[in-house]
Amino acid sequence: MKGIIDRFEGEFAVIEQEDRVTITIPRHALPREAKEGDALVLVNGEYQIDRSETVKRRKRIEELSRELWE
């Protein structure tokens, strides 16, 4: 499973999966440092932050934002 942390709602995280379906999981199931916008992968039943994908997505969002205001 791959997904993006869309938001936190109390003790839960809303994850948008690759197929654009959202799921809700307990926040404690994620790494402590997980933030909105982080890319996640499920490895051996444990959620991990995909740091390279997270950086790539953030850069792309910054580019789109810059283009919007130029």
N, CA, C and O atoms as CSV, one atom per row, in Angstrom:
chain,resi,resn,atom,element,x,y,z
A,1,MET,N,N,0.852,-1.177,0.000
A,1,MET,CA,C,0.000,0.000,0.000
A,1,MET,C,C,0.888,1.227,0.000
A,1,MET,O,O,1.868,1.311,0.740
A,2,LYS,N,N,0.527,2.171,-0.841
A,2,LYS,CA,C,1.178,3.477,-0.851
A,2,LYS,C,C,0.093,4.511,-0.674
A,2,LYS,O,O,-1.035,4.326,-1.130
A,3,GLY,N,N,0.432,5.600,-0.012
A,3,GLY,CA,C,-0.548,6.650,0.192
A,3,GLY,C,C,0.099,7.918,0.702
A,3,GLY,O,O,1.304,7.974,0.943
A,4,ILE,N,N,-0.735,8.939,0.862
A,4,ILE,CA,C,-0.309,10.249,1.338
A,4,ILE,C,C,-1.166,10.606,2.547
A,4,ILE,O,O,-2.378,10.391,2.547
A,5,ILE,N,N,-0.526,11.152,3.574
A,5,ILE,CA,C,-1.298,11.622,4.721
A,5,ILE,C,C,-2.009,12.901,4.305
A,5,ILE,O,O,-1.370,13.928,4.078
A,6,ASP,N,N,-3.323,12.838,4.206
A,6,ASP,CA,C,-4.121,13.992,3.818
A,6,ASP,C,C,-4.303,14.943,4.989
A,6,ASP,O,O,-4.129,16.154,4.858
A,7,ARG,N,N,-4.662,14.364,6.154
A,7,ARG,CA,C,-4.896,15.207,7.333
A,7,ARG,C,C,-5.001,14.323,8.570
A,7,ARG,O,O,-5.100,13.098,8.489
A,8,PHE,N,N,-4.974,14.988,9.707
A,8,PHE,CA,C,-5.204,14.323,10.978
A,8,PHE,C,C,-6.524,14.820,11.539
A,8,PHE,O,O,-6.830,16.011,11.482
A,9,GLU,N,N,-7.288,13.910,12.073
A,9,GLU,CA,C,-8.554,14.236,12.734
A,9,GLU,C,C,-8.513,13.589,14.106
A,9,GLU,O,O,-8.826,12.409,14.261
A,10,GLY,N,N,-8.126,14.371,15.092
A,10,GLY,CA,C,-7.995,13.836,16.442
A,10,GLY,C,C,-6.943,12.751,16.490
A,10,GLY,O,O,-5.784,12.982,16.145
A,11,GLU,N,N,-7.341,11.582,16.913
A,11,GLU,CA,C,-6.419,10.461,17.054
A,11,GLU,C,C,-6.311,9.606,15.786
A,11,GLU,O,O,-5.767,8.502,15.822
A,12,PHE,N,N,-6.829,10.119,14.672
A,12,PHE,CA,C,-6.807,9.357,13.421
A,12,PHE,C,C,-6.119,10.133,12.310
A,12,PHE,O,O,-6.078,11.364,12.316
A,13,ALA,N,N,-5.581,9.383,11.355
A,13,ALA,CA,C,-4.980,9.959,10.157
A,13,ALA,C,C,-5.833,9.536,8.964
A,13,ALA,O,O,-6.241,8.379,8.856
A,14,VAL,N,N,-6.093,10.478,8.083
A,14,VAL,CA,C,-6.818,10.187,6.847
A,14,VAL,C,C,-5.759,10.056,5.749
A,14,VAL,O,O,-5.012,10.994,5.472
A,15,ILE,N,N,-5.713,8.891,5.143
A,15,ILE,CA,C,-4.710,8.562,4.130
A,15,ILE,C,C,-5.391,8.438,2.772
A,15,ILE,O,O,-6.381,7.721,2.625
A,16,GLU,N,N,-4.847,9.149,1.773
A,16,GLU,CA,C,-5.340,8.966,0.411
A,16,GLU,C,C,-4.426,7.956,-0.261
A,16,GLU,O,O,-3.226,8.191,-0.401
A,17,GLN,N,N,-4.999,6.826,-0.678
A,17,GLN,CA,C,-4.241,5.767,-1.314
A,17,GLN,C,C,-4.020,6.075,-2.797
A,17,GLN,O,O,-4.603,7.010,-3.346
A,18,GLU,N,N,-3.176,5.278,-3.422
A,18,GLU,CA,C,-2.865,5.450,-4.847
A,18,GLU,C,C,-4.108,5.475,-5.724
A,18,GLU,O,O,-4.158,6.203,-6.715
A,19,ASP,N,N,-5.102,4.686,-5.363
A,19,ASP,CA,C,-6.324,4.616,-6.167
A,19,ASP,C,C,-7.313,5.737,-5.811
A,19,ASP,O,O,-8.461,5.723,-6.254
A,20,ARG,N,N,-6.855,6.706,-5.008
A,20,ARG,CA,C,-7.606,7.907,-4.590
A,20,ARG,C,C,-8.703,7.593,-3.573
A,20,ARG,O,O,-9.511,8.463,-3.246
A,21,VAL,N,N,-8.738,6.378,-3.079
A,21,VAL,CA,C,-9.661,6.007,-2.007
A,21,VAL,C,C,-9.020,6.433,-0.692
A,21,VAL,O,O,-7.822,6.231,-0.494
A,22,THR,N,N,-9.806,7.022,0.209
A,22,THR,CA,C,-9.264,7.419,1.497
A,22,THR,C,C,-9.594,6.373,2.556
A,22,THR,O,O,-10.665,5.767,2.559
A,23,ILE,N,N,-8.641,6.192,3.444
A,23,ILE,CA,C,-8.827,5.301,4.584
A,23,ILE,C,C,-8.472,6.083,5.843
A,23,ILE,O,O,-7.740,7.071,5.786
A,24,THR,N,N,-8.988,5.640,6.958
A,24,THR,CA,C,-8.683,6.254,8.245
A,24,THR,C,C,-8.004,5.208,9.108
A,24,THR,O,O,-8.503,4.094,9.271
A,25,ILE,N,N,-6.854,5.585,9.661
A,25,ILE,CA,C,-6.129,4.664,10.537
A,25,ILE,C,C,-5.775,5.382,11.830
A,25,ILE,O,O,-5.698,6.611,11.850
A,26,PRO,N,N,-5.562,4.643,12.900
A,26,PRO,CA,C,-5.152,5.284,14.151
A,26,PRO,C,C,-3.800,5.980,13.989
A,26,PRO,O,O,-2.877,5.439,13.380
A,27,ARG,N,N,-3.703,7.170,14.537
A,27,ARG,CA,C,-2.479,7.951,14.420
A,27,ARG,C,C,-1.275,7.205,15.002
A,27,ARG,O,O,-0.157,7.341,14.504
A,28,HIS,N,N,-1.502,6.425,16.047
A,28,HIS,CA,C,-0.390,5.714,16.686
A,28,HIS,C,C,0.197,4.618,15.787
A,28,HIS,O,O,1.261,4.080,16.093
A,29,ALA,N,N,-0.480,4.283,14.687
A,29,ALA,CA,C,0.039,3.273,13.755
A,29,ALA,C,C,1.095,3.864,12.822
A,29,ALA,O,O,1.751,3.127,12.086
A,30,LEU,N,N,1.264,5.180,12.849
A,30,LEU,CA,C,2.233,5.867,11.993
A,30,LEU,C,C,3.495,6.187,12.789
A,30,LEU,O,O,3.468,6.199,14.019
A,31,PRO,N,N,4.605,6.446,12.085
A,31,PRO,CA,C,5.797,6.916,12.791
A,31,PRO,C,C,5.484,8.246,13.503
A,31,PRO,O,O,4.687,9.042,13.008
A,32,ARG,N,N,6.099,8.475,14.637
A,32,ARG,CA,C,5.840,9.687,15.429
A,32,ARG,C,C,6.051,10.975,14.637
A,32,ARG,O,O,5.327,11.953,14.826
A,33,GLU,N,N,7.050,10.969,13.747
A,33,GLU,CA,C,7.393,12.190,13.011
A,33,GLU,C,C,6.520,12.425,11.780
A,33,GLU,O,O,6.737,13.397,11.056
A,34,ALA,N,N,5.549,11.569,11.529
A,34,ALA,CA,C,4.690,11.689,10.347
A,34,ALA,C,C,3.908,12.997,10.369
A,34,ALA,O,O,3.383,13.411,11.403
A,35,LYS,N,N,3.844,13.648,9.186
A,35,LYS,CA,C,3.149,14.927,9.041
A,35,LYS,C,C,2.213,14.869,7.839
A,35,LYS,O,O,2.328,13.988,6.986
A,36,GLU,N,N,1.295,15.812,7.788
A,36,GLU,CA,C,0.416,15.926,6.621
A,36,GLU,C,C,1.278,16.096,5.379
A,36,GLU,O,O,2.247,16.855,5.380
A,37,GLY,N,N,0.918,15.386,4.328
A,37,GLY,CA,C,1.656,15.465,3.073
A,37,GLY,C,C,2.736,14.417,2.919
A,37,GLY,O,O,3.267,14.239,1.823
A,38,ASP,N,N,3.076,13.714,3.995
A,38,ASP,CA,C,4.097,12.675,3.896
A,38,ASP,C,C,3.578,11.497,3.080
A,38,ASP,O,O,2.418,11.102,3.193
A,39,ALA,N,N,4.470,10.945,2.254
A,39,ALA,CA,C,4.157,9.735,1.496
A,39,ALA,C,C,4.441,8.539,2.400
A,39,ALA,O,O,5.441,8.512,3.118
A,40,LEU,N,N,3.551,7.553,2.355
A,40,LEU,CA,C,3.689,6.366,3.190
A,40,LEU,C,C,3.748,5.104,2.346
A,40,LEU,O,O,3.183,5.040,1.254
A,41,VAL,N,N,4.436,4.114,2.866
A,41,VAL,CA,C,4.415,2.767,2.308
A,41,VAL,C,C,4.180,1.809,3.467
A,41,VAL,O,O,4.581,2.070,4.601
A,42,LEU,N,N,3.530,0.708,3.164
A,42,LEU,CA,C,3.284,-0.327,4.165
A,42,LEU,C,C,4.284,-1.444,3.919
A,42,LEU,O,O,4.255,-2.096,2.876
A,43,VAL,N,N,5.175,-1.664,4.893
A,43,VAL,CA,C,6.220,-2.673,4.769
A,43,VAL,C,C,6.092,-3.629,5.945
A,43,VAL,O,O,6.193,-3.222,7.103
A,44,ASN,N,N,5.871,-4.894,5.640
A,44,ASN,CA,C,5.730,-5.916,6.687
A,44,ASN,C,C,4.710,-5.524,7.744
A,44,ASN,O,O,4.933,-5.731,8.937
A,45,GLY,N,N,3.587,-4.955,7.305
A,45,GLY,CA,C,2.518,-4.584,8.216
A,45,GLY,C,C,2.757,-3.309,9.008
A,45,GLY,O,O,1.994,-2.995,9.922
A,46,GLU,N,N,3.811,-2.569,8.668
A,46,GLU,CA,C,4.157,-1.349,9.392
A,46,GLU,C,C,4.257,-0.172,8.422
A,46,GLU,O,O,4.883,-0.281,7.368
A,47,TYR,N,N,3.637,0.953,8.785
A,47,TYR,CA,C,3.715,2.138,7.940
A,47,TYR,C,C,5.069,2.809,8.106
A,47,TYR,O,O,5.561,2.986,9.220
A,48,GLN,N,N,5.663,3.179,6.974
A,48,GLN,CA,C,6.933,3.899,6.974
A,48,GLN,C,C,6.805,5.108,6.061
A,48,GLN,O,O,6.063,5.082,5.079
A,49,ILE,N,N,7.532,6.165,6.394
A,49,ILE,CA,C,7.543,7.356,5.546
A,49,ILE,C,C,8.493,7.102,4.388
A,49,ILE,O,O,9.639,6.700,4.589
A,50,ASP,N,N,8.007,7.340,3.172
A,50,ASP,CA,C,8.843,7.248,1.972
A,50,ASP,C,C,9.432,8.636,1.773
A,50,ASP,O,O,8.828,9.493,1.127
A,51,ARG,N,N,10.609,8.848,2.328
A,51,ARG,CA,C,11.214,10.188,2.350
A,51,ARG,C,C,11.502,10.732,0.956
A,51,ARG,O,O,11.272,11.913,0.696
A,52,SER,N,N,12.001,9.886,0.058
A,52,SER,CA,C,12.326,10.382,-1.286
A,52,SER,C,C,11.051,10.810,-2.019
A,52,SER,O,O,11.049,11.834,-2.703
A,53,GLU,N,N,9.981,10.044,-1.884
A,53,GLU,CA,C,8.712,10.414,-2.527
A,53,GLU,C,C,8.129,11.678,-1.887
A,53,GLU,O,O,7.563,12.521,-2.584
A,54,THR,N,N,8.262,11.809,-0.586
A,54,THR,CA,C,7.763,13.001,0.107
A,54,THR,C,C,8.483,14.246,-0.398
A,54,THR,O,O,7.845,15.259,-0.688
A,55,VAL,N,N,9.808,14.176,-0.504
A,55,VAL,CA,C,10.597,15.320,-0.994
A,55,VAL,C,C,10.212,15.643,-2.433
A,55,VAL,O,O,10.034,16.809,-2.786
A,56,LYS,N,N,10.085,14.618,-3.257
A,56,LYS,CA,C,9.724,14.809,-4.662
A,56,LYS,C,C,8.360,15.495,-4.792
A,56,LYS,O,O,8.196,16.410,-5.600
A,57,ARG,N,N,7.392,15.053,-4.000
A,57,ARG,CA,C,6.046,15.654,-4.036
A,57,ARG,C,C,6.074,17.100,-3.559
A,57,ARG,O,O,5.426,17.960,-4.157
A,58,ARG,N,N,6.810,17.378,-2.500
A,58,ARG,CA,C,6.869,18.751,-1.976
A,58,ARG,C,C,7.502,19.695,-2.990
A,58,ARG,O,O,7.040,20.824,-3.159
A,59,LYS,N,N,8.561,19.242,-3.670
A,59,LYS,CA,C,9.195,20.063,-4.696
A,59,LYS,C,C,8.219,20.353,-5.828
A,59,LYS,O,O,8.135,21.483,-6.309
A,60,ARG,N,N,7.487,19.338,-6.247
A,60,ARG,CA,C,6.516,19.503,-7.338
A,60,ARG,C,C,5.414,20.481,-6.942
A,60,ARG,O,O,4.995,21.303,-7.756
A,61,ILE,N,N,4.948,20.399,-5.709
A,61,ILE,CA,C,3.918,21.324,-5.228
A,61,ILE,C,C,4.451,22.755,-5.191
A,61,ILE,O,O,3.739,23.691,-5.551
A,62,GLU,N,N,5.708,22.928,-4.755
A,62,GLU,CA,C,6.322,24.258,-4.747
A,62,GLU,C,C,6.409,24.823,-6.167
A,62,GLU,O,O,6.124,25.999,-6.390
A,63,GLU,N,N,6.806,23.972,-7.131
A,63,GLU,CA,C,6.898,24.404,-8.530
A,63,GLU,C,C,5.538,24.854,-9.046
A,63,GLU,O,O,5.422,25.908,-9.672
A,64,LEU,N,N,4.523,24.060,-8.784
A,64,LEU,CA,C,3.167,24.409,-9.242
A,64,LEU,C,C,2.692,25.710,-8.599
A,64,LEU,O,O,2.052,26.535,-9.251
A,65,SER,N,N,3.002,25.884,-7.343
A,65,SER,CA,C,2.609,27.102,-6.637
A,65,SER,C,C,3.311,28.324,-7.248
A,65,SER,O,O,2.690,29.364,-7.469
A,66,ARG,N,N,4.607,28.179,-7.514
A,66,ARG,CA,C,5.365,29.285,-8.133
A,66,ARG,C,C,4.778,29.636,-9.500
A,66,ARG,O,O,4.595,30.813,-9.812
A,67,GLU,N,N,4.485,28.628,-10.310
A,67,GLU,CA,C,3.923,28.848,-11.643
A,67,GLU,C,C,2.565,29.561,-11.557
A,67,GLU,O,O,2.232,30.393,-12.401
A,68,LEU,N,N,1.808,29.225,-10.542
A,68,LEU,CA,C,0.502,29.833,-10.372
A,68,LEU,C,C,0.602,31.343,-10.128
A,68,LEU,O,O,-0.244,32.105,-10.594
A,69,TRP,N,N,1.624,31.767,-9.408
A,69,TRP,CA,C,1.754,33.180,-9.048
A,69,TRP,C,C,2.675,33.964,-9.969
A,69,TRP,O,O,2.892,35.152,-9.732
A,70,GLU,N,N,3.221,33.352,-11.005
A,70,GLU,CA,C,4.076,34.090,-11.952
A,70,GLU,C,C,3.258,34.829,-12.973
A,70,GLU,O,O,3.814,35.499,-13.843
